[in-house]
Amino acid sequence: MSRDRAGNRGPRQPAEPEDVAGAVALVTGANRGLGREVCRQLADRGYTVALTARDPAKATGAAREIDRTGNRVLARQLDVSDSASVRAMSGWLAATFGRCDVLVNNAAVDYDIDALAVTADLQRVRRAMETNVFGAWAVTQAVLPLLRRSAHPRIVNVSSESGSISEMTGGTPGYAMSKAALNALTRMLAYELRADGVLVNAVCPGWTNTDMGRGGRPLSEGAASIVWAALLSDDGPTGGFFRDGLPLPW
């Protein structure tokens, strides 16, 4: 079944752009866990992937684990909360490739399961917002001119069902609020970039076996949920919130 561009109906959409040869993807927070697996899956699909992390040594190690040739997965330093680092990354992309086809905003911090809203350390919450929301926002703004040069531009904001306002209860105040804000940013960007053909979606990878979600489902499954949104065909949804290709409540 096909879906409308709001992403409000239908199951998984399998189609994807056909001309991915030479396509470029940027993945933030990718030295481990979901980010690294997303890089692996995109590289397997034929993308050239910029695997980024705050620590350049960790980025290099993760990239070599995926691609020992260094031709398909390229390690780069990127701290999404540092404006100079963000500018340097977008400058490198422009000089090296001249465009960006897929941006995966995966970098996130502090799954604060030990906190409650009534007693939360607001400085800690601000730090989470700085990376989880403003970091994704800053990278998107910096890379947007390069996305506009792509024939099939995609932005995937890695979110969480804990940011679903309709399902929200208590606990994890910094993480939940930052993901709710990221979902709101997704909706705004999707609307504003619709005319440019940029598909912007938020994706929850589900409870996955990462440092944050030990004991969850395999990394490959959580990452596939994210990669699905990166590979949407041009008539795919935009401005939606998904897990495994199916809509989630806002």
N, C-alpha and C positions, 0 to 999 in steps of 0.2 A: 504494500500500500504506500502511496506517495504521501508526503507531508506538506502542509502549508509552510510558509516561510517563518511563521511564528513558532513552528515546531510543536504544535499542540495535538497532533494525532498521528497514529500509525506506528508500526514497529520499526526495527532497524532498517536503515536505507543502505544497501550494499554498494551502490554505484560510487565511483570516485573519478577524479580527473584522470584522463587517459595519458596526458603528456607530462608525466612526472620526471622524466629523464632530465637531470640537471637541476631539478627543483631544490630549493634551499629551505631548511627548517632551522629555527632557533629555539632551543629548549632551555629554560632557566632552572636553576637548582637541580642540576642533572648528574651530579657526581655519584649518586647512589639511588637506591630504591626505585620509585616510580619514574622519576626523571630519566635515570639511566636506561631503564627498560623501554621507555618511550623512544629514546634515541635509537636503541637497538631495532625496534620494530619499524621506525621510519627509515632507517638505513637499509633494512631488509627490503623495504618497498621501493628503493631506488633513490631516496632523497640524500642529498649531502646535508649533514647535520652539524650545526654548531652546538657542541655540548659545553655548557657553561656552569661555573661554580665560583663561589667566592675565593676558594683556595685554588690557585692555578695548578699546583701539584696534584691535587685530588681530581681536578678536571682531566689532566693528562693521563692519570692512571685509569680513570673510567673509560676514556676514549680509546686507549690502547687495548683495554679488555674487550671492547666491542670490535674494533677495527685496527689490527696491528699494522696495516699498511699506512694508516694515516691519510688515506685518500677520501674516505667516505664520512668519517666522524672526526671533526676537528675540535680540539680542546681550546677553550678561551676562558679567561678570567672575567667574571661579571658579578658584581655586588649590586643587586637591584635597588638597594637603599642608598647607593652612592651615585650622585648625579654625574660625576666625572667618569666613573666606571661605565655608566649607561651610555654616555656620549661616546666613549672610546669604542664600545661594542658596536654601536650603530655606524660609526665611522669606518670600522674594520669591515663590516658587512657591505657597506657601500663601495669601498675600495676593492674588495675581493670579489664580490658577486654582482654588485649593482642592483640587487633586489633581494627581497625575502618573500617566500611563498607561504610559509607557515610559522606562526609564533605560538609557542606553548608556554603560557605563564604558569609555571609549576612551582617556583620558589615559594616556600612558606615556612613559618616558624611557630613553635610553641603551642602544642596541643595541650592546653592548660586544664587537664581533667582534675587537678587539685584545687581549682578556684571556683568561686561563686560570685555572681554579680553583686550581691549585697556587701561583700567584703573584698572585692577584687582590688589588686594593686593597679591603679590606673596607669602608672608608668609602664608596667608590664603590658597592659592592653595597648598602649600607644606604640610600643615596640612591635607588637604583632601587626598592628594596622600599618605601620611603616613598611614592613616587608610584604605582607599578604595583600594589601590593597594599593598603597601608594607606589610600591615597587612595581607591581604589575602595570599600573597606570603609566608610570614614567617610561617603562620599557616600551609599552604600546605606542605612546606618543613619539618616542624616538625612532621607532622602527616603521611607523606608519607610512612615511614617504616611500620606503622601500617595498612595503606591502602593496602600495598603490601601483607599483610597476609590475606586479605579478598578474598573470592571466587568471590565476585561481587563488586569490588571497584568503587565508583562514587565520583566525585568532581563536585559540582555545584557552579558556581560563579554568584552571584546575580548582574546582570548588569542593564542597562537601555538603551532604544532606544536613549536617549540623547547622548550616546557614539557611536552611529553609524556614522562613518565618512561620508559615502555617503549621509546621511540625515541631517548632522549637519549644523546649521546656526550660530547664535551668541547667547551669553548669557550663564549663568551658567558655566563659564569657568573651575572652579575647579572641579565641579562635572562631567561635560561632558568629560573633558580630563582624569579624573581618571577612568571613566567607559570605555573610549576608550582604555586606557592602560590595564585595566582588561581584556577586550576582546582580546587584543594582547597576554596577558599572557595565556589566555585560549587556544589559538591556539598553542602556543609553548608547553605548558604542554601536550596537547592532542597528539601532534606528538611524544614527547619524552617518553610518558607513554603508547603509543599504544601497544608495545610489552608486557607490564605488564598487559594488560587487563583493565587498569583504564580508564573509560569513563569520559571525562572532557568537560563540556559544560557551556556556559554562558546563563543565562535566564533573560529576562526582564519580571517582573511581571505585567507590564502595569500600567496605572494610577490607583492607589489603594488608598483606604481611610485610609491612615496612617498619621502620623504627618507631613510627607513631602508632601503627595498628598491628602490633605483633599478634600472630595467630590468625590473621584474616586469610582471605583467599590468595591464590598465587599472584605474584607480581605481574605475570604475563596477562592475567585476566583484567586486573585493574588498569594496566597500561593500555590494553586493547580498547577499553572504554574511552580513553582519552584520544587514542589514535583514530578511532572512528570519526571523531569530529574534525580531525585534521584532514581526512581523506574524503570529505563530503563532495558530492558533485555540485555543479554550479546552481542547480535548482534545489539544493538541500536547505534545511532549516537555518534560520539565524535568529538570535535573541532568545534561544531556548536553554533549558536546564535539563540535563540528561544523565542517565547512567545506563551503560550497555545499550545505547541507542534508543532508549525509551524515556519519555518525559518524566520529570520529577516535579512535585508540587513546589511552588515558590514559597 
